[in-house]
Amino acid sequence: MKATRDSRVWLVMGAALSLMLPQHGGDDGAQEETLSVIVQGADTAAISAAVERVGGDVTHELAIIDAIGAELTKSQLHALKGTGLAKRIYPDAEAHAAQVESELKYKVDKHGRDTFYPTMIGADELHLEGLVATGVTVAVVDTGLWDESSWLSKNMYNQNRLMIRYDAIADAIVDNWHDHRGHGTHVTSVMLSSRRSVNEDDEFTGAYNGIAPDTDIVAVKAFDENGIGTYRDVIRGIEFVVENKDVYNIRVLNLSFSATPQSHYWDDPLNQAVMRAWQSGIVVVAAAGNTGPDPMTIGVPGNVPYVITVGAMTDNFTSEDPSDDFLATFSAAGPTAEGFVKPDIVAPGGHMLGLMKKDSQLAKHYPEFYDGEKFFVMSGTSQAAAVVSGAAAILLQADPSMTPDEVKARLMRTARPAVRPDGKLAYSVFQQGAGLVNIYDAVYADFDTGRANGSLSVDLDVDGTQHYGGPANRDEDGNYYLIGMEGDGLIWNGAYLWEDAYLWDVAYLWDVAYLWEDAYLWEDAYLWDVAYLWEDAYLWEDAYLWEDAYLWDVAMSSMTAVTAVWVEQE
């Protein structure tokens, strides 16, 4: 849907994806099951007509991936296959929020607020200098927004910044909505709340609660009040962002959700839409996922090599003492199935203070984390991704000419890795990537930070001409390493270890900076045995799961994937 400039909207989310095929049987149980699918092919108009001819219903137009969403019975699917028009048929997926109970009770000061995370990445210093993401628009695909909060709907100058609200579920531009879930509001608050930070004397410090308090917002709602969404709706939301990027100057897209990979990155329809967004010139920031700390737990779309994938760290509840910070135990780790190092960077994601309406489901379900007024405490890589989206927006204010590859490179090259007292990395690159993002260093970098993804071509990847594998592999002892490279933090046995004493070192020099981003043309036998990666038929591959290379086996319908699972506060 192409929007007009005077339309308005907002958004955001966190969840656990259940990959299930909806069933619509008749009253007597005799009717065939109806399956929700995504049908991909060269001519979407012809596919739509074919779906209608066989008696199915077209539900979504997903031009961004040359596909449509549809509902058909099994017999209709086989008839559609017989037309020869469908290149691939994917099952649709549903997403829903997952929570974990906790006994921790939070009491938050109901007067002034001072969030710690802008300080942890150097954003507070930039606020004092007027670098607050002015003139940059961030799009957020999630559950919605509490737009009654002026700290969210208005910028630091009390001007409206909510450019447009698009409901991808209803396929409509709307005048207002509510975030009944609350997760989207919280993530957005972390990114751009314009509430002033105050000191112990309740005096304005010159900084703000959010990372990018003056950024504009395009809100895309793709998840409902229960935190449930579908691939079709999320893809349609991303398509809206890409179609309207020039209308609203959308430079950054925040995706605070994550699902278990079912295939190589290029074969997943959601990832295909994400790659289109990156190709269009939008910086895409994705959560690594809350399924760590084990290796190979990076989710979709964080497993896309091009995007900025963000893991989470925490200050261990001591914001003024960085020596006891640690990588959050829930933060997903790499490498990806194709051998790419992920996450790219980490950001604060533990016990994050953000805005939320008191009647939101999360606030009601977890009252121990709500202050009874406007603020809620939540942990996750969703919040860490929001921090980096805000940082990217500030960087684009400082230098609007930067491309997505240049933004990614700058943030990685100026990140601060966790380093032990002996100067060795405290975590491998598969756990912390390049380290903790520092936006102050990124803005004022006095050296050429180059561009990321230099040995990949998103154009060739998107059109299917080439696909890529990264340099990571696993030896016979189970250690993960980078092919042809030696150095600190480049070998990992998969264990999560935390020693009390380490710092995020600004002086650490990456001897292998960006070497781990080198990519190779994908070969089937390039890495570890595929049987190890996707056991129990866990793959969207032609010869593996698809009936006659077309449809996902319905027996897979009970599998689940995780997007922003609720985790204990860290």
TAFENFEN-V314346 format. One record per residue. N is the residue number from 1. SS is DSSP state (@ for helix, = for strand, . for the rest). OMEGA is omega in whole degrees, 0 to 359 (NA if undefined). D_FIRST is the distance of its C-alpha to the first C-alpha in Angstrom with 2 decimals. Layout:
BEGIN
n=N ss=SS omega=OMEGA d_first=D_FIRST
n=N ss=SS omega=OMEGA d_first=D_FIRST
END
This chain:
BEGIN
n=1 ss=. omega=177 d_first=0.00
n=2 ss=. omega=184 d_first=3.79
n=3 ss=. omega=172 d_first=6.27
n=4 ss=. omega=189 d_first=9.79
n=5 ss=. omega=185 d_first=12.77
n=6 ss=. omega=175 d_first=14.58
n=7 ss=. omega=183 d_first=12.25
n=8 ss=. omega=174 d_first=13.86
n=9 ss== omega=186 d_first=13.78
n=10 ss=. omega=178 d_first=15.76
n=11 ss=. omega=169 d_first=16.78
n=12 ss=. omega=186 d_first=19.16
n=13 ss=. omega=173 d_first=21.44
n=14 ss=. omega=190 d_first=24.50
n=15 ss== omega=174 d_first=25.49
n=16 ss== omega=189 d_first=27.34
n=17 ss== omega=171 d_first=25.49
n=18 ss== omega=183 d_first=27.20
n=19 ss=. omega=185 d_first=26.31
n=20 ss=. omega=178 d_first=26.89
n=21 ss=. omega=181 d_first=26.01
n=22 ss=. omega=179 d_first=25.55
n=23 ss=. omega=181 d_first=28.28
n=24 ss=. omega=180 d_first=28.24
n=25 ss=. omega=178 d_first=31.80
n=26 ss=. omega=182 d_first=33.41
n=27 ss=. omega=181 d_first=35.92
n=28 ss=. omega=177 d_first=38.78
n=29 ss=. omega=186 d_first=37.31
n=30 ss=. omega=183 d_first=37.68
n=31 ss=. omega=177 d_first=34.08
n=32 ss=. omega=173 d_first=32.47
n=33 ss=. omega=175 d_first=30.26
n=34 ss== omega=182 d_first=26.53
n=35 ss== omega=174 d_first=24.83
n=36 ss== omega=186 d_first=21.27
n=37 ss== omega=171 d_first=20.41
n=38 ss== omega=183 d_first=18.06
n=39 ss== omega=185 d_first=18.98
n=40 ss== omega=179 d_first=18.79
n=41 ss=. omega=185 d_first=19.97
n=42 ss=. omega=184 d_first=20.02
n=43 ss=. omega=185 d_first=18.56
n=44 ss=@ omega=178 d_first=15.67
n=45 ss=@ omega=179 d_first=15.95
n=46 ss=@ omega=179 d_first=19.64
n=47 ss=@ omega=179 d_first=19.22
n=48 ss=@ omega=179 d_first=17.12
n=49 ss=@ omega=180 d_first=19.88
n=50 ss=@ omega=178 d_first=22.52
n=51 ss=@ omega=181 d_first=21.30
n=52 ss=@ omega=179 d_first=21.54
n=53 ss=@ omega=181 d_first=24.90
n=54 ss=. omega=176 d_first=26.41
n=55 ss=. omega=179 d_first=25.44
n=56 ss=. omega=180 d_first=22.59
n=57 ss== omega=174 d_first=19.31
n=58 ss== omega=184 d_first=15.85
n=59 ss== omega=184 d_first=13.94
n=60 ss== omega=168 d_first=10.99
n=61 ss== omega=186 d_first=9.31
n=62 ss== omega=185 d_first=10.08
n=63 ss=@ omega=183 d_first=10.23
n=64 ss=@ omega=177 d_first=11.13
n=65 ss=@ omega=180 d_first=14.39
n=66 ss=. omega=185 d_first=14.78
n=67 ss== omega=171 d_first=14.72
n=68 ss== omega=169 d_first=13.82
n=69 ss== omega=183 d_first=14.88
n=70 ss== omega=173 d_first=17.69
n=71 ss== omega=183 d_first=20.77
n=72 ss== omega=171 d_first=24.01
n=73 ss== omega=179 d_first=27.72
n=74 ss=@ omega=181 d_first=29.91
n=75 ss=@ omega=177 d_first=31.34
n=76 ss=@ omega=177 d_first=27.97
n=77 ss=@ omega=179 d_first=27.01
n=78 ss=@ omega=176 d_first=30.25
n=79 ss=@ omega=178 d_first=29.65
n=80 ss=@ omega=178 d_first=26.24
n=81 ss=@ omega=182 d_first=28.04
n=82 ss=@ omega=179 d_first=30.60
n=83 ss=. omega=181 d_first=28.18
n=84 ss=. omega=183 d_first=28.03
n=85 ss=. omega=185 d_first=24.29
n=86 ss=. omega=177 d_first=23.32
n=87 ss=. omega=178 d_first=23.98
n=88 ss== omega=174 d_first=23.60
n=89 ss== omega=181 d_first=23.04
n=90 ss== omega=170 d_first=22.47
n=91 ss== omega=174 d_first=23.18
n=92 ss=. omega=180 d_first=20.56
n=93 ss=. omega=174 d_first=21.83
n=94 ss== omega=178 d_first=22.15
n=95 ss== omega=175 d_first=22.78
n=96 ss== omega=184 d_first=25.15
n=97 ss=. omega=176 d_first=27.12
n=98 ss=. omega=182 d_first=30.76
n=99 ss=. omega=174 d_first=33.48
n=100 ss=. omega=181 d_first=37.07
n=101 ss=. omega=176 d_first=39.69
n=102 ss=. omega=181 d_first=41.65
n=103 ss=. omega=183 d_first=44.69
n=104 ss=. omega=181 d_first=44.07
n=105 ss=. omega=179 d_first=43.99
n=106 ss=. omega=172 d_first=42.34
n=107 ss=. omega=185 d_first=43.59
n=108 ss=. omega=177 d_first=41.68
n=109 ss=. omega=185 d_first=43.07
n=110 ss=. omega=179 d_first=41.53
n=111 ss=. omega=180 d_first=42.16
n=112 ss=. omega=179 d_first=41.11
n=113 ss== omega=173 d_first=38.95
n=114 ss=. omega=177 d_first=39.24
n=115 ss=. omega=186 d_first=36.93
n=116 ss=. omega=191 d_first=38.58
n=117 ss=@ omega=175 d_first=35.75
n=118 ss=@ omega=179 d_first=35.06
n=119 ss=@ omega=183 d_first=38.77
n=120 ss=@ omega=181 d_first=38.74
n=121 ss=. omega=177 d_first=36.42
n=122 ss=. omega=181 d_first=37.78
n=123 ss=@ omega=182 d_first=34.86
n=124 ss=@ omega=178 d_first=37.26
n=125 ss=@ omega=179 d_first=39.27
n=126 ss=@ omega=176 d_first=36.26
n=127 ss=@ omega=180 d_first=35.36
n=128 ss=@ omega=181 d_first=38.81
n=129 ss=. omega=178 d_first=38.11
n=130 ss=. omega=176 d_first=34.88
n=131 ss=. omega=189 d_first=32.59
n=132 ss=. omega=179 d_first=30.03
n=133 ss=. omega=177 d_first=26.68
n=134 ss=. omega=177 d_first=26.44
n=135 ss=. omega=181 d_first=23.61
n=136 ss=. omega=178 d_first=21.65
n=137 ss== omega=175 d_first=18.38
n=138 ss== omega=174 d_first=18.06
n=139 ss== omega=181 d_first=15.05
n=140 ss== omega=177 d_first=16.31
n=141 ss== omega=187 d_first=15.04
n=142 ss== omega=185 d_first=17.52
n=143 ss=. omega=183 d_first=18.86
n=144 ss=. omega=186 d_first=18.16
n=145 ss=. omega=172 d_first=20.37
n=146 ss=. omega=187 d_first=23.49
n=147 ss=. omega=175 d_first=22.29
n=148 ss=. omega=178 d_first=25.63
n=149 ss=. omega=181 d_first=27.30
n=150 ss=@ omega=179 d_first=27.71
n=151 ss=@ omega=178 d_first=28.40
n=152 ss=@ omega=184 d_first=24.81
n=153 ss=@ omega=180 d_first=22.88
n=154 ss== omega=182 d_first=25.25
n=155 ss=. omega=184 d_first=26.63
n=156 ss=. omega=177 d_first=30.32
n=157 ss=. omega=179 d_first=30.84
n=158 ss=. omega=177 d_first=29.47
n=159 ss=. omega=179 d_first=26.50
n=160 ss== omega=180 d_first=23.08
n=161 ss=. omega=179 d_first=20.89
n=162 ss== omega=190 d_first=18.06
n=163 ss== omega=183 d_first=15.29
n=164 ss== omega=174 d_first=12.47
n=165 ss== omega=176 d_first=12.17
n=166 ss== omega=178 d_first=9.19
n=167 ss== omega=182 d_first=10.60
n=168 ss=. omega=178 d_first=9.45
n=169 ss=. omega=180 d_first=12.35
n=170 ss=. omega=185 d_first=11.47
n=171 ss=. omega=184 d_first=7.66
n=172 ss== omega=169 d_first=8.20
n=173 ss== omega=187 d_first=8.90
n=174 ss=. omega=181 d_first=12.66
n=175 ss=. omega=180 d_first=15.79
n=176 ss=. omega=174 d_first=17.85
n=177 ss=. omega=178 d_first=18.57
n=178 ss=. omega=174 d_first=21.37
n=179 ss=. omega=183 d_first=21.93
n=180 ss=. omega=178 d_first=24.38
n=181 ss=. omega=178 d_first=25.00
n=182 ss=. omega=184 d_first=25.79
n=183 ss=@ omega=180 d_first=25.13
n=184 ss=@ omega=178 d_first=21.90
n=185 ss=@ omega=183 d_first=23.76
n=186 ss=@ omega=179 d_first=26.69
n=187 ss=@ omega=180 d_first=24.94
n=188 ss=@ omega=178 d_first=23.22
n=189 ss=@ omega=178 d_first=26.64
n=190 ss=@ omega=184 d_first=28.29
n=191 ss=@ omega=195 d_first=25.89
n=192 ss=@ omega=178 d_first=25.97
n=193 ss=. omega=180 d_first=28.15
n=194 ss=. omega=176 d_first=29.76
n=195 ss=. omega=182 d_first=32.84
n=196 ss== omega=173 d_first=35.98
n=197 ss== omega=182 d_first=38.19
n=198 ss== omega=178 d_first=41.81
n=199 ss=. omega=183 d_first=45.11
n=200 ss=. omega=179 d_first=47.86
n=201 ss=. omega=179 d_first=49.00
n=202 ss=. omega=179 d_first=45.57
n=203 ss=. omega=180 d_first=45.26
n=204 ss== omega=182 d_first=42.08
n=205 ss== omega=185 d_first=42.19
n=206 ss== omega=178 d_first=39.79
n=207 ss== omega=186 d_first=37.21
n=208 ss== omega=182 d_first=34.30
n=209 ss=. omega=181 d_first=33.33
n=210 ss=. omega=180 d_first=30.06
n=211 ss=. omega=186 d_first=29.91
n=212 ss=. omega=191 d_first=27.59
n=213 ss=. omega=181 d_first=28.17
n=214 ss=. omega=180 d_first=26.59
n=215 ss=. omega=173 d_first=23.25
n=216 ss== omega=189 d_first=20.01
n=217 ss== omega=164 d_first=17.47
n=218 ss== omega=185 d_first=13.77
n=219 ss== omega=179 d_first=13.98
n=220 ss== omega=181 d_first=11.93
n=221 ss== omega=180 d_first=13.73
n=222 ss=. omega=180 d_first=14.10
n=223 ss== omega=186 d_first=17.76
n=224 ss=. omega=185 d_first=19.52
n=225 ss=. omega=176 d_first=22.72
n=226 ss=. omega=183 d_first=24.84
n=227 ss=. omega=183 d_first=23.13
n=228 ss=. omega=177 d_first=21.90
n=229 ss== omega=179 d_first=18.66
n=230 ss== omega=174 d_first=17.83
n=231 ss=@ omega=183 d_first=16.96
n=232 ss=@ omega=182 d_first=14.07
n=233 ss=@ omega=179 d_first=12.55
n=234 ss=@ omega=178 d_first=13.52
n=235 ss=@ omega=178 d_first=12.14
n=236 ss=@ omega=177 d_first=8.65
n=237 ss=@ omega=178 d_first=9.25
n=238 ss=@ omega=178 d_first=10.63
n=239 ss=@ omega=178 d_first=7.95
n=240 ss=@ omega=180 d_first=5.75
n=241 ss=@ omega=182 d_first=9.19
n=242 ss=@ omega=181 d_first=9.96
n=243 ss=@ omega=186 d_first=7.30
n=244 ss=. omega=183 d_first=8.40
n=245 ss=@ omega=181 d_first=11.95
n=246 ss=@ omega=179 d_first=13.62
n=247 ss=@ omega=186 d_first=12.32
n=248 ss=@ omega=181 d_first=13.88
n=249 ss=. omega=179 d_first=16.37
n=250 ss== omega=181 d_first=15.35
n=251 ss== omega=184 d_first=18.46
n=252 ss== omega=176 d_first=18.89
n=253 ss== omega=180 d_first=17.07
n=254 ss== omega=179 d_first=19.28
n=255 ss== omega=182 d_first=19.48
n=256 ss=. omega=175 d_first=22.40
n=257 ss=. omega=183 d_first=22.73
n=258 ss=. omega=180 d_first=24.69
n=259 ss== omega=178 d_first=25.48
n=260 ss=. omega=179 d_first=28.50
n=261 ss=. omega=176 d_first=28.02
n=262 ss=. omega=187 d_first=28.42
n=263 ss=. omega=168 d_first=28.62
n=264 ss=. omega=187 d_first=28.83
n=265 ss=@ omega=187 d_first=26.03
n=266 ss=@ omega=184 d_first=24.50
n=267 ss=@ omega=179 d_first=24.45
n=268 ss=. omega=184 d_first=22.39
n=269 ss=@ omega=177 d_first=18.74
n=270 ss=@ omega=177 d_first=17.71
n=271 ss=@ omega=178 d_first=19.81
n=272 ss=@ omega=177 d_first=18.29
n=273 ss=@ omega=179 d_first=14.87
n=274 ss=@ omega=178 d_first=16.95
n=275 ss=@ omega=175 d_first=18.86
n=276 ss=@ omega=179 d_first=15.88
n=277 ss=@ omega=178 d_first=15.07
n=278 ss=@ omega=180 d_first=18.79
n=279 ss=@ omega=182 d_first=18.92
n=280 ss=. omega=179 d_first=16.34
n=281 ss=. omega=179 d_first=18.80
n=282 ss=. omega=174 d_first=17.74
n=283 ss== omega=181 d_first=20.70
n=284 ss== omega=178 d_first=20.01
n=285 ss== omega=184 d_first=22.53
n=286 ss== omega=175 d_first=23.22
n=287 ss== omega=177 d_first=25.89
n=288 ss=. omega=184 d_first=28.78
n=289 ss=. omega=183 d_first=29.23
n=290 ss=. omega=186 d_first=32.00
n=291 ss=. omega=179 d_first=33.99
n=292 ss=. omega=10 d_first=36.63
n=293 ss=. omega=186 d_first=39.23
n=294 ss=. omega=177 d_first=39.94
n=295 ss=. omega=173 d_first=39.04
n=296 ss=. omega=179 d_first=36.03
n=297 ss=. omega=177 d_first=33.98
n=298 ss=. omega=183 d_first=30.91
n=299 ss=. omega=173 d_first=27.76
n=300 ss== omega=7 d_first=24.32
n=301 ss=. omega=180 d_first=22.46
n=302 ss=. omega=179 d_first=25.47
n=303 ss=. omega=174 d_first=27.21
n=304 ss=. omega=186 d_first=24.98
n=305 ss=. omega=185 d_first=27.58
n=306 ss=. omega=192 d_first=25.43
n=307 ss=. omega=176 d_first=24.02
n=308 ss== omega=182 d_first=26.16
n=309 ss== omega=191 d_first=27.44
n=310 ss== omega=171 d_first=29.26
n=311 ss== omega=185 d_first=32.28
n=312 ss== omega=170 d_first=34.05
n=313 ss== omega=180 d_first=37.48
n=314 ss== omega=179 d_first=39.36
n=315 ss=. omega=177 d_first=42.06
n=316 ss=. omega=178 d_first=44.09
n=317 ss=. omega=176 d_first=44.14
n=318 ss=. omega=188 d_first=46.18
n=319 ss=. omega=182 d_first=43.86
n=320 ss=. omega=181 d_first=46.84
n=321 ss=. omega=183 d_first=48.29
n=322 ss=@ omega=185 d_first=46.21
n=323 ss=@ omega=180 d_first=49.03
n=324 ss=@ omega=175 d_first=48.08
n=325 ss=. omega=175 d_first=44.33
n=326 ss== omega=176 d_first=43.15
n=327 ss== omega=182 d_first=40.27
n=328 ss=. omega=184 d_first=38.71
n=329 ss=. omega=180 d_first=39.98
n=330 ss=. omega=187 d_first=36.60
n=331 ss=. omega=182 d_first=34.88
n=332 ss=. omega=183 d_first=33.92
n=333 ss=. omega=178 d_first=35.79
n=334 ss=. omega=0 d_first=35.55
n=335 ss=. omega=175 d_first=36.03
n=336 ss=. omega=180 d_first=33.09
n=337 ss=. omega=181 d_first=33.92
n=338 ss=. omega=175 d_first=33.55
n=339 ss=. omega=178 d_first=35.97
n=340 ss=. omega=176 d_first=33.86
n=341 ss=. omega=175 d_first=35.09
n=342 ss=. omega=359 d_first=32.85
n=343 ss=. omega=177 d_first=32.24
n=344 ss=. omega=178 d_first=32.04
n=345 ss== omega=173 d_first=33.17
n=346 ss== omega=180 d_first=33.94
n=347 ss== omega=177 d_first=33.38
n=348 ss== omega=180 d_first=34.70
n=349 ss=. omega=180 d_first=33.47
n=350 ss=. omega=179 d_first=36.49
n=351 ss=. omega=185 d_first=37.05
n=352 ss== omega=181 d_first=34.21
n=353 ss== omega=180 d_first=34.39
n=354 ss== omega=182 d_first=31.15
n=355 ss== omega=174 d_first=29.90
n=356 ss=. omega=179 d_first=29.18
n=357 ss=. omega=188 d_first=29.52
n=358 ss=. omega=179 d_first=32.71
n=359 ss=. omega=174 d_first=31.31
n=360 ss=. omega=182 d_first=28.81
n=361 ss=@ omega=180 d_first=29.72
n=362 ss=@ omega=180 d_first=30.78
n=363 ss=@ omega=180 d_first=32.96
n=364 ss=@ omega=182 d_first=34.60
n=365 ss=@ omega=180 d_first=35.08
n=366 ss=. omega=183 d_first=36.52
n=367 ss=@ omega=180 d_first=38.36
n=368 ss=@ omega=179 d_first=40.67
n=369 ss=@ omega=181 d_first=37.95
n=370 ss== omega=184 d_first=36.97
n=371 ss=. omega=180 d_first=39.08
n=372 ss=. omega=181 d_first=38.72
n=373 ss=. omega=185 d_first=36.96
n=374 ss=. omega=190 d_first=33.69
n=375 ss== omega=183 d_first=34.16
n=376 ss== omega=179 d_first=33.82
n=377 ss== omega=182 d_first=35.10
n=378 ss== omega=177 d_first=33.21
n=379 ss=. omega=176 d_first=33.65
n=380 ss=. omega=174 d_first=31.41
n=381 ss=@ omega=173 d_first=29.70
n=382 ss=@ omega=180 d_first=26.52
n=383 ss=@ omega=178 d_first=28.35
n=384 ss=@ omega=177 d_first=29.71
n=385 ss=@ omega=179 d_first=26.28
n=386 ss=@ omega=177 d_first=25.32
n=387 ss=@ omega=183 d_first=28.52
n=388 ss=@ omega=175 d_first=27.64
n=389 ss=@ omega=176 d_first=24.10
n=390 ss=@ omega=179 d_first=25.93
n=391 ss=@ omega=179 d_first=28.52
n=392 ss=@ omega=179 d_first=26.09
n=393 ss=@ omega=177 d_first=24.62
n=394 ss=@ omega=180 d_first=28.23
n=395 ss=@ omega=179 d_first=29.06
n=396 ss=@ omega=170 d_first=26.23
n=397 ss=@ omega=182 d_first=27.60
n=398 ss=@ omega=180 d_first=30.98
n=399 ss=. omega=183 d_first=29.83
n=400 ss=. omega=183 d_first=26.37
n=401 ss=. omega=186 d_first=27.19
n=402 ss=. omega=175 d_first=27.19
n=403 ss=. omega=176 d_first=25.08
n=404 ss=@ omega=179 d_first=23.90
n=405 ss=@ omega=179 d_first=27.05
n=406 ss=@ omega=177 d_first=29.21
n=407 ss=@ omega=180 d_first=27.93
n=408 ss=@ omega=180 d_first=28.63
n=409 ss=@ omega=182 d_first=32.03
n=410 ss=@ omega=180 d_first=33.01
n=411 ss=@ omega=180 d_first=32.29
n=412 ss=@ omega=183 d_first=34.21
n=413 ss=@ omega=181 d_first=37.10
n=414 ss=. omega=177 d_first=37.78
n=415 ss=. omega=182 d_first=37.45
n=416 ss== omega=181 d_first=40.70
n=417 ss=. omega=175 d_first=41.80
n=418 ss== omega=186 d_first=43.99
n=419 ss== omega=178 d_first=47.53
n=420 ss== omega=180 d_first=50.82
n=421 ss=. omega=180 d_first=54.01
n=422 ss=. omega=177 d_first=55.21
n=423 ss=. omega=178 d_first=52.22
n=424 ss=. omega=179 d_first=50.62
n=425 ss== omega=179 d_first=47.06
n=426 ss=. omega=178 d_first=46.90
n=427 ss=. omega=178 d_first=43.98
n=428 ss=. omega=177 d_first=42.97
n=429 ss=@ omega=179 d_first=39.96
n=430 ss=@ omega=180 d_first=38.47
n=431 ss=@ omega=185 d_first=38.51
n=432 ss=@ omega=183 d_first=37.86
n=433 ss=. omega=179 d_first=36.39
n=434 ss=. omega=178 d_first=37.44
n=435 ss=. omega=183 d_first=38.17
n=436 ss== omega=180 d_first=37.15
n=437 ss=. omega=175 d_first=34.62
n=438 ss=. omega=187 d_first=36.26
n=439 ss=@ omega=178 d_first=34.03
n=440 ss=@ omega=178 d_first=37.07
n=441 ss=@ omega=180 d_first=38.52
n=442 ss=@ omega=181 d_first=35.21
n=443 ss=@ omega=187 d_first=34.92
n=444 ss=. omega=177 d_first=38.57
n=445 ss=. omega=183 d_first=39.12
n=446 ss=. omega=177 d_first=41.82
n=447 ss=. omega=182 d_first=41.44
n=448 ss=. omega=181 d_first=39.02
n=449 ss=. omega=173 d_first=36.71
n=450 ss=. omega=179 d_first=35.26
n=451 ss=. omega=178 d_first=32.02
n=452 ss=. omega=175 d_first=31.10
n=453 ss=. omega=186 d_first=30.10
n=454 ss=. omega=182 d_first=32.42
n=455 ss=. omega=176 d_first=33.53
n=456 ss=. omega=174 d_first=30.12
n=457 ss=. omega=179 d_first=27.55
n=458 ss=@ omega=179 d_first=23.95
n=459 ss=@ omega=180 d_first=23.28
n=460 ss=@ omega=179 d_first=25.95
n=461 ss=@ omega=182 d_first=24.98
n=462 ss=@ omega=182 d_first=21.37
n=463 ss=. omega=175 d_first=22.59
n=464 ss=. omega=182 d_first=25.36
n=465 ss=. omega=180 d_first=28.22
n=466 ss=. omega=170 d_first=29.66
n=467 ss=. omega=194 d_first=29.48
n=468 ss== omega=171 d_first=31.62
n=469 ss== omega=179 d_first=34.15
n=470 ss=. omega=187 d_first=35.48
n=471 ss=. omega=183 d_first=39.17
n=472 ss== omega=176 d_first=39.75
n=473 ss== omega=181 d_first=42.04
n=474 ss== omega=181 d_first=44.39
n=475 ss=. omega=185 d_first=48.15
n=476 ss=. omega=177 d_first=50.49
n=477 ss=. omega=179 d_first=51.33
n=478 ss=. omega=179 d_first=47.73
n=479 ss=. omega=177 d_first=47.25
n=480 ss== omega=183 d_first=43.98
n=481 ss== omega=179 d_first=44.50
n=482 ss== omega=185 d_first=43.06
n=483 ss=. omega=175 d_first=44.43
n=484 ss=. omega=182 d_first=46.91
n=485 ss=. omega=174 d_first=46.64
n=486 ss=. omega=179 d_first=49.05
n=487 ss=. omega=182 d_first=48.82
n=488 ss=. omega=174 d_first=48.46
n=489 ss=. omega=184 d_first=45.73
n=490 ss=. omega=176 d_first=44.82
n=491 ss=. omega=184 d_first=46.51
n=492 ss== omega=179 d_first=45.65
n=493 ss=. omega=177 d_first=47.35
n=494 ss=. omega=182 d_first=44.50
n=495 ss=. omega=175 d_first=46.39
n=496 ss=. omega=179 d_first=45.09
n=497 ss=. omega=176 d_first=47.82
n=498 ss=. omega=174 d_first=47.95
n=499 ss=. omega=188 d_first=50.89
n=500 ss=. omega=190 d_first=51.24
n=501 ss=. omega=166 d_first=51.88
n=502 ss== omega=181 d_first=49.26
n=503 ss== omega=173 d_first=47.20
n=504 ss== omega=195 d_first=43.95
n=505 ss=. omega=178 d_first=45.80
n=506 ss=. omega=185 d_first=44.71
n=507 ss=. omega=182 d_first=47.56
n=508 ss=. omega=180 d_first=46.67
n=509 ss=. omega=177 d_first=46.23
n=510 ss=. omega=178 d_first=44.08
n=511 ss=. omega=182 d_first=46.45
n=512 ss=. omega=184 d_first=43.80
n=513 ss=. omega=177 d_first=40.81
n=514 ss=. omega=176 d_first=37.88
n=515 ss=@ omega=182 d_first=40.12
n=516 ss=@ omega=176 d_first=38.51
n=517 ss=@ omega=178 d_first=35.18
n=518 ss=. omega=183 d_first=36.76
n=519 ss=. omega=180 d_first=35.03
n=520 ss== omega=173 d_first=36.37
n=521 ss== omega=186 d_first=35.05
n=522 ss=. omega=172 d_first=34.65
n=523 ss=. omega=186 d_first=37.60
n=524 ss=. omega=184 d_first=37.99
n=525 ss=. omega=188 d_first=41.30
n=526 ss=. omega=186 d_first=40.40
n=527 ss=. omega=177 d_first=40.53
n=528 ss=. omega=180 d_first=41.86
n=529 ss=. omega=180 d_first=42.11
n=530 ss=@ omega=179 d_first=38.77
n=531 ss=@ omega=177 d_first=40.73
n=532 ss=@ omega=186 d_first=41.20
n=533 ss=@ omega=185 d_first=37.54
n=534 ss=. omega=179 d_first=36.12
n=535 ss=. omega=179 d_first=38.98
n=536 ss=. omega=176 d_first=38.85
n=537 ss=. omega=186 d_first=36.30
n=538 ss=. omega=186 d_first=33.73
n=539 ss=. omega=176 d_first=31.60
n=540 ss=. omega=185 d_first=28.71
n=541 ss=. omega=186 d_first=30.98
n=542 ss=. omega=188 d_first=31.72
n=543 ss=. omega=191 d_first=35.43
n=544 ss=. omega=186 d_first=35.37
n=545 ss=. omega=191 d_first=33.04
n=546 ss== omega=174 d_first=31.18
n=547 ss== omega=182 d_first=32.82
n=548 ss=. omega=178 d_first=33.59
n=549 ss=. omega=181 d_first=31.15
n=550 ss=. omega=195 d_first=28.21
n=551 ss== omega=176 d_first=27.94
n=552 ss== omega=180 d_first=28.67
n=553 ss=. omega=182 d_first=31.93
n=554 ss=@ omega=178 d_first=31.47
n=555 ss=@ omega=179 d_first=34.44
n=556 ss=@ omega=191 d_first=32.24
n=557 ss=@ omega=181 d_first=30.28
n=558 ss=@ omega=180 d_first=32.45
n=559 ss=. omega=180 d_first=31.76
n=560 ss== omega=173 d_first=30.22
n=561 ss=. omega=191 d_first=28.48
n=562 ss=. omega=172 d_first=28.42
n=563 ss== omega=179 d_first=25.78
n=564 ss=. omega=176 d_first=27.33
n=565 ss=. omega=175 d_first=30.34
n=566 ss=. omega=181 d_first=32.38
n=567 ss=. omega=176 d_first=35.39
n=568 ss=. omega=178 d_first=38.65
n=569 ss=. omega=177 d_first=38.82
n=570 ss=. omega=NA d_first=40.25
END
